[in-house]
Amino acid sequence: MSIGGGIALIVIGAILVFALNIQLEWIDLDLVGYILMGAGVLVLIIGIVLLLRRRQSISTTRTGVDPASGEQITRRTTESDDPLR
């Protein structure tokens, strides 16, 4: 979502700077376009960094024999460094 939002901000800013030739007294559309393009680049970079950050998970498998029944028991646990998982 953030990568698409960054691209959208860059496109809207570029349209304001390069495609529109409108002069308004109360606002400078070129400045607004450059600000939107800068914000879009920042959002795009943050989105790429968050996408590429390293996620590590540790999976452990333990196998044992139940002493009462003699059946083989397998237990799997997974630990993750990512707090969102």
N, C-alpha and C positions, 0 to 999 in steps of 0.2 A: 504494500500500500504506500509506503513512504517513497519508494523509487518512482512509482507512477505519479505521486503528488509532486515530487521534485521536478520531474519532466514537464508536468502540466504548468508549474510555476515558471519554468524556463521558457516554455512556448508562449504563455500569456505575456510575460515580460518582453520577449522578443517582438511580439506583435505590437505592443505599445510603443516600443522604441523605433522599430524599423518600418512597420507597415502603415501606421497611422500618421497622418500629417494634419493633426488638429491642434490648434492653439487655444488654450483656455487661460483666463486671467488668474483663476484661483488655484490652479494645480498645474504642475509641470509633469506631463505624461511621460516624458523621457526619463526623468528621475524615478518615477514610480516603476517604470519598466525595468530600469537597471536594478532597483531594489528587489523587485520580484525575481529577476534572473539570479541575483546573488543569493537570495533565500532559497531558490530552487536548487542551486548548486550545493548549498550547505545541506539541505534535506536529502539530496541525492547521495552525497558522500556519507552522511550518517546512515542512510538506509543500506548502502553497500557494506559499510563496516559492520553493522549489526547482522547482516546476512552472512558475512564471511567469518564472524567470530567463531572460535573453536568451541565445539560442544563435546564434552567427554563423558562417557558413561562406562561404568565398570560392571561387567556381568560375571557372577560367580555361580558355579554349578557344583553342588555337593551330592555325592551318591553314597548311600549307606544301606545296611541291611537291618530290617526291623527284627529285634531279637525275639519277639513273641511269635510272629508269623513266619519269619524267614523270607519275607518279600523284600525286593529291592526298592528303595525309596530315593527319589531324585528331588532335590530342592534347588530352585533357581531364584536368585535375588539380583536386582539391578539397582545400582546407585548412579545418580547423575549429578554433575556439578552445576547444571543449569537449574536455577530456582523455579523456572516456569514449567518444568517437566514433572 
